[in-house]
């Protein structure tokens, strides 16, 4: 995947920040132990001095080096044991004075086995998604702002009576739990219903909650995604939108079916949907079209995945935008 200079800089700046934080935390804990637990600190300092003692033994003349090294090793093991005991007795973790890096593989250096560490790949993917999201005009939303009173208690749809309010309340509860437990047991979601029923709003609520917990969320309309993918594919634009969509922890593709119908867009839709399903990466897709309209627009490969491998949330009711307009509410 191609990353911009800004994305690369942000990733390595974050690595530097993590290293500095780990060092600062360790230094603060050393100072705390020095003041609170002088015995533990004395043992700790002797452990730290082991390297100097080893160097001195190796360079000393007339000394049985091997025997000296073994004595220092045994002494070091006893000191470590004693330090763990003291810390445990005081209710502290045994590794309290160790250096705690964010990435145990590369110690926040960004390099593992001579190659770029996977933690750097995750940072690059996260910041690439954030960079892509800057063009999204869909604002983050809060579950607390979702209004159930805009949904009628009774509504006739296709000749049957439903309670849009009860349906919406169930969807809100499900989406709140979905965002809370993400990514554990979170299937891909297919939000289906006419325009103005809260599909985008709830998607934006999920996006805000999941992002706040450090996950990368790509969120925009299907139309914008396919347009960017097509421009990049034919060399009219730089970037790697497709890879960013495939690597995001959560992809939210709003208003599927609003894009221009073409074989390229259908192929892109199938690639995204199928690739993320195969990778067990959750995707949330919404559409204002009916199933019949979607079936005429997309082939069986896409429809079978949407209907068979996504959890469907159906929205019923009257366009909330129209209700707000009648009430003189314009936000």
C-alpha positions as CSV (number, residue, x, y, z in Angstrom):
1,X,0.0,0.0,0.0
2,X,1.2,3.5,-0.8
3,X,1.3,5.9,2.1
4,X,1.6,9.7,2.0
5,X,4.5,11.4,3.7
6,X,2.1,12.8,6.3
7,X,0.9,9.3,7.2
8,X,4.4,7.9,7.5
9,X,5.5,10.9,9.6
10,X,2.5,10.4,11.9
11,X,3.2,6.7,12.4
12,X,6.9,7.2,13.3
13,X,6.1,10.2,15.5
14,X,3.7,7.9,17.4
15,X,6.5,5.3,17.8
16,X,8.8,8.0,19.3
17,X,6.0,9.1,21.6
18,X,5.5,5.6,22.8
19,X,9.1,5.1,23.5
20,X,9.4,8.4,25.4
21,X,6.2,7.5,27.4
22,X,7.6,4.0,28.3
23,X,10.9,5.6,29.5
24,X,9.1,8.3,31.5
25,X,6.9,5.8,33.2
26,X,9.8,3.6,34.1
27,X,11.8,6.6,35.5
28,X,8.8,7.8,37.6
29,X,8.4,4.3,39.0
30,X,12.1,4.1,39.9
31,X,11.8,7.4,41.7
32,X,8.7,6.2,43.5
33,X,10.3,2.9,44.7
34,X,13.5,4.8,45.8
35,X,11.3,7.0,48.1
36,X,8.8,4.5,49.3
37,X,10.7,1.2,49.3
38,X,14.4,1.8,49.9
39,X,15.1,-2.0,50.3
40,X,13.5,-2.8,47.0
41,X,15.4,0.1,45.3
42,X,18.7,-1.1,46.7
43,X,18.1,-4.6,45.3
44,X,17.0,-3.1,42.0
45,X,20.2,-1.0,41.7
46,X,22.3,-4.1,42.3
47,X,20.4,-5.9,39.5
48,X,21.0,-2.9,37.2
49,X,24.7,-3.0,38.0
50,X,25.1,-6.6,36.9
51,X,26.4,-5.6,33.5
52,X,29.2,-3.6,35.1
53,X,30.1,-6.4,37.4
54,X,30.3,-8.8,34.5
55,X,32.5,-6.5,32.5
56,X,34.8,-6.0,35.5
57,X,35.1,-9.8,36.0
58,X,35.9,-10.4,32.4
59,X,38.6,-7.8,32.4
60,X,40.2,-8.7,35.7
61,X,43.5,-10.5,35.6
62,X,44.3,-13.5,37.7
63,X,40.6,-14.3,38.1
64,X,38.7,-17.5,37.2
65,X,36.4,-15.7,34.8
66,X,34.0,-18.6,34.3
67,X,33.5,-19.0,38.1
68,X,33.1,-15.3,38.6
69,X,30.4,-15.1,35.9
70,X,28.5,-18.0,37.5
71,X,28.6,-16.3,40.9
72,X,27.3,-13.0,39.4
73,X,24.6,-14.9,37.5
74,X,23.5,-16.8,40.6
75,X,23.6,-13.6,42.6
76,X,21.5,-11.8,40.0
77,X,18.9,-14.5,40.0
78,X,18.6,-14.3,43.8
79,X,18.3,-10.5,43.6
80,X,15.5,-10.8,41.0
81,X,13.7,-13.3,43.1
82,X,14.0,-11.0,46.2
83,X,12.8,-7.9,44.3
84,X,9.7,-9.8,43.0
85,X,9.0,-10.9,46.6
86,X,9.2,-7.3,48.0
87,X,7.0,-5.9,45.2
88,X,4.5,-8.6,45.6
89,X,4.4,-8.1,49.4
90,X,3.6,-4.4,48.8
91,X,0.8,-5.2,46.4
92,X,2.7,-4.2,43.3
93,X,3.2,-6.2,40.1
94,X,6.4,-8.2,39.9
95,X,7.4,-6.4,36.7
96,X,6.6,-3.0,38.1
97,X,10.2,-1.7,37.4
98,X,10.5,-3.3,34.0
99,X,10.3,-1.2,30.7
100,X,6.8,-1.6,29.3
101,X,6.7,-0.9,25.6
102,X,3.5,-0.8,23.6
103,X,4.8,-3.4,21.2
104,X,6.6,-6.3,22.9
105,X,7.8,-7.5,19.5
106,X,10.0,-4.5,18.5
107,X,10.1,-2.5,21.8
108,X,8.6,0.4,19.9
109,X,11.5,0.6,17.5
110,X,9.4,-0.2,14.5
111,X,11.9,-2.9,13.3
112,X,11.6,-6.7,13.9
113,X,13.9,-9.2,12.3
114,X,15.3,-6.5,10.0
115,X,11.8,-5.8,8.6
116,X,9.1,-3.2,9.4
117,X,7.2,-4.4,12.5
118,X,3.5,-5.2,12.3
119,X,2.8,-2.4,14.8
120,X,4.1,0.1,12.2
121,X,1.8,-1.5,9.6
122,X,-1.2,-1.0,11.9
123,X,-0.3,2.6,12.6
124,X,0.1,3.3,8.9
125,X,-3.2,1.7,8.1
126,X,-4.9,3.6,10.9
127,X,-3.6,7.0,9.8
128,X,-4.2,6.3,6.1
129,X,-7.9,5.6,6.9
130,X,-8.0,8.9,9.0
131,X,-6.5,10.8,6.1
132,X,-9.1,9.3,3.7
133,X,-11.9,10.2,6.2
134,X,-11.1,13.9,6.0
135,X,-13.1,14.1,2.8
136,X,-16.2,12.5,4.4
137,X,-19.0,15.0,5.0
138,X,-20.9,12.7,7.4
139,X,-20.6,14.1,10.9
140,X,-20.0,11.9,14.0
141,X,-23.1,11.3,16.1
142,X,-23.9,10.2,19.6
143,X,-26.4,7.6,20.6
144,X,-27.7,10.0,23.3
145,X,-29.0,12.2,20.5
146,X,-31.1,9.6,18.8
147,X,-34.8,10.6,18.9
148,X,-37.3,7.7,19.1
149,X,-40.2,10.2,19.2
150,X,-39.8,10.8,15.5
151,X,-40.9,7.2,14.9
152,X,-44.6,6.5,15.0
153,X,-46.0,3.8,17.2
154,X,-48.0,2.3,14.4
155,X,-47.4,2.4,10.7
156,X,-48.8,0.5,7.7
157,X,-46.1,-1.0,5.4
158,X,-46.8,-3.2,2.5
159,X,-50.3,-3.9,3.9
160,X,-49.1,-4.9,7.4
161,X,-49.0,-3.0,10.6
162,X,-45.7,-2.4,12.3
163,X,-44.4,-0.3,15.2
164,X,-41.5,1.7,13.8
165,X,-40.7,3.0,17.2
166,X,-40.3,-0.4,18.7
167,X,-38.2,-1.5,15.7
168,X,-36.0,1.6,16.0
169,X,-35.6,1.1,19.7
170,X,-34.4,-2.4,19.1
171,X,-31.9,-1.2,16.5
172,X,-30.5,1.5,18.8
173,X,-29.9,-1.0,21.6
174,X,-28.3,-3.5,19.2
175,X,-26.0,-0.9,17.7
176,X,-25.0,0.4,21.1
177,X,-24.0,-3.1,22.2
178,X,-22.3,-3.6,18.9
179,X,-20.1,-0.6,19.3
180,X,-19.4,-1.4,22.9
181,X,-18.2,-4.9,22.3
182,X,-16.5,-4.3,18.9
183,X,-14.8,-6.3,17.4
184,X,-15.9,-9.3,19.5
185,X,-18.8,-11.2,18.0
186,X,-19.6,-8.3,15.7
187,X,-21.0,-9.4,12.3
188,X,-21.3,-7.3,9.2
189,X,-24.5,-5.3,9.2
190,X,-26.8,-4.5,6.3
191,X,-29.1,-1.5,7.1
192,X,-32.0,-1.5,4.8
193,X,-34.9,1.0,4.4
194,X,-36.1,4.1,2.8
195,X,-34.3,7.4,3.1
196,X,-34.4,9.4,6.3
197,X,-35.0,6.6,8.8
198,X,-31.8,6.8,10.8
199,X,-29.5,4.4,9.1
200,X,-26.7,6.9,8.5
201,X,-27.2,8.4,12.0
202,X,-26.8,5.0,13.7
203,X,-23.8,4.2,11.5
204,X,-22.2,7.5,12.6
205,X,-22.9,6.7,16.2
206,X,-21.1,3.3,15.9
207,X,-18.2,5.0,14.1
208,X,-17.7,7.5,16.8
209,X,-17.8,5.0,19.6
210,X,-15.5,2.5,17.9
211,X,-13.0,5.2,16.9
212,X,-13.0,6.5,20.5
213,X,-11.6,3.1,21.5
214,X,-8.7,3.3,19.1
215,X,-9.9,1.3,16.2
216,X,-9.7,2.5,12.6
217,X,-13.1,3.2,11.0
218,X,-13.5,4.1,7.3
219,X,-16.8,5.9,6.8
220,X,-18.2,7.5,3.6
221,X,-20.7,6.9,0.9
222,X,-20.4,4.1,-1.6
223,X,-20.5,6.7,-4.3
224,X,-17.4,8.5,-3.0
225,X,-15.5,5.3,-2.4
226,X,-16.1,3.9,-5.9
227,X,-15.3,7.2,-7.5
228,X,-11.9,7.4,-5.7
229,X,-11.1,3.8,-6.5
230,X,-11.9,4.3,-10.2
231,X,-9.7,7.5,-10.4
232,X,-6.8,5.7,-8.7
233,X,-7.2,2.6,-10.9
234,X,-7.0,4.6,-14.1
235,X,-4.1,6.8,-12.9
236,X,-6.1,10.0,-12.5
237,X,-5.4,10.3,-8.8
238,X,-2.8,9.2,-6.3
239,X,-3.7,7.2,-3.2
240,X,-4.7,3.7,-2.3
241,X,-8.4,3.9,-1.3
242,X,-9.1,0.2,-1.9
243,X,-6.3,-1.1,0.3
244,X,-7.4,1.4,3.0
245,X,-10.9,0.1,2.9
246,X,-9.8,-3.5,3.0
247,X,-7.5,-2.9,6.0
248,X,-9.8,-0.7,8.2
249,X,-10.9,-2.4,11.4
250,X,-14.4,-1.3,10.5
251,X,-15.7,-0.2,7.1
252,X,-19.0,1.7,6.9
253,X,-20.2,2.1,3.3
254,X,-23.2,4.4,3.3
255,X,-26.0,4.6,0.7
256,X,-25.1,1.6,-1.5
257,X,-26.9,2.0,-4.8
258,X,-26.4,5.7,-5.0
259,X,-23.3,5.3,-7.2
260,X,-23.4,5.3,-11.0
261,X,-24.2,1.8,-12.2
262,X,-21.2,0.3,-14.0
263,X,-19.4,-3.0,-14.3
264,X,-16.4,-1.4,-12.6
265,X,-18.4,-0.3,-9.6
266,X,-20.1,-3.7,-9.3
267,X,-16.7,-5.4,-9.4
268,X,-15.3,-3.0,-6.7
269,X,-18.3,-3.6,-4.5
270,X,-17.9,-7.4,-4.8
271,X,-14.2,-7.2,-4.1
272,X,-14.6,-5.1,-1.0
273,X,-17.5,-7.1,0.4
274,X,-16.0,-10.5,-0.3
275,X,-12.5,-9.7,0.8
276,X,-13.6,-8.3,4.1
277,X,-15.9,-11.3,4.8
278,X,-13.1,-13.7,4.0
279,X,-10.9,-11.8,6.4
280,X,-13.6,-11.7,9.1
281,X,-13.5,-7.9,9.2
282,X,-16.9,-6.3,10.0
283,X,-18.5,-4.1,7.4
284,X,-21.6,-1.9,7.8
285,X,-23.5,-1.2,4.6
286,X,-26.7,0.8,4.3
287,X,-29.0,1.3,1.3
288,X,-32.2,3.3,0.5
289,X,-33.1,0.8,-2.2
290,X,-35.5,-2.1,-1.9
291,X,-34.3,-5.6,-2.2
292,X,-35.9,-5.8,-5.6
293,X,-34.1,-2.7,-6.8
294,X,-30.8,-3.9,-5.4
295,X,-31.3,-7.3,-7.1
296,X,-31.7,-5.6,-10.4
297,X,-28.6,-3.5,-9.8
298,X,-26.2,-6.1,-8.5
299,X,-25.5,-9.8,-9.4
300,X,-26.2,-12.8,-7.3
301,X,-22.7,-12.9,-5.8
302,X,-23.2,-9.6,-4.1
303,X,-26.8,-10.1,-3.1
304,X,-26.2,-13.6,-1.7
305,X,-23.5,-12.2,0.6
306,X,-25.5,-9.2,1.7
307,X,-28.6,-11.3,2.5
308,X,-26.9,-14.4,3.7
309,X,-23.7,-13.3,5.5
310,X,-24.7,-9.8,6.9
311,X,-27.1,-9.3,9.7
312,X,-30.0,-7.2,8.3
313,X,-31.5,-4.3,10.2
314,X,-34.7,-3.2,8.5
315,X,-35.9,0.4,9.1
316,X,-39.6,1.3,8.7
317,X,-41.4,4.6,9.0
318,X,-41.7,8.1,7.6
319,X,-38.8,10.2,6.4
320,X,-37.6,12.0,9.6
321,X,-36.3,14.9,7.5
322,X,-39.8,15.6,6.3
323,X,-41.1,15.4,9.8
324,X,-38.5,17.9,11.0
325,X,-39.3,20.2,8.1
326,X,-43.0,20.2,9.0
327,X,-42.0,21.0,12.6
328,X,-39.7,23.7,11.6
329,X,-36.6,21.8,12.7
330,X,-33.7,22.2,10.3
331,X,-30.8,20.4,11.9
